[in-house]
Amino acid sequence: MVNFDPTINPIAASLQERLLRLDEVRKIIPLSRPTIYRRIQEGKFPAPLKDGRCSLWEESKVRAYAEQLAEQPQP
């Protein structure tokens, strides 16, 4: 039985949100897989929700990160 309480099950909390797989994330944020996971470890990129072995990102968090990158001055 699946627990749909959003305080217990993070996947249930995101049922109202579109969840993206890594290939979809990379279409929004053109970074390599290793760079994305390194930035997650550094706390700079939104962490995915885990569904077994599958990593899923909330679209709103990925798009917010993309906007944040766009606002940064380019060297």
MOCORJO-V379772 format. One record per helix or strand of 2 or more residues. SS is the DSSP state (helix for helix, strand for strand). FROM is the first residue (numbers start at 0). TO is the last residue. If there is no record, write none. Layout:
ss=SS from=FROM to=TO
ss=SS from=FROM to=TO
This chain:
ss=helix from=9 to=12
ss=strand from=18 to=19
ss=helix from=21 to=27
ss=helix from=32 to=40
ss=strand from=48 to=50
ss=strand from=53 to=57
ss=helix from=58 to=70
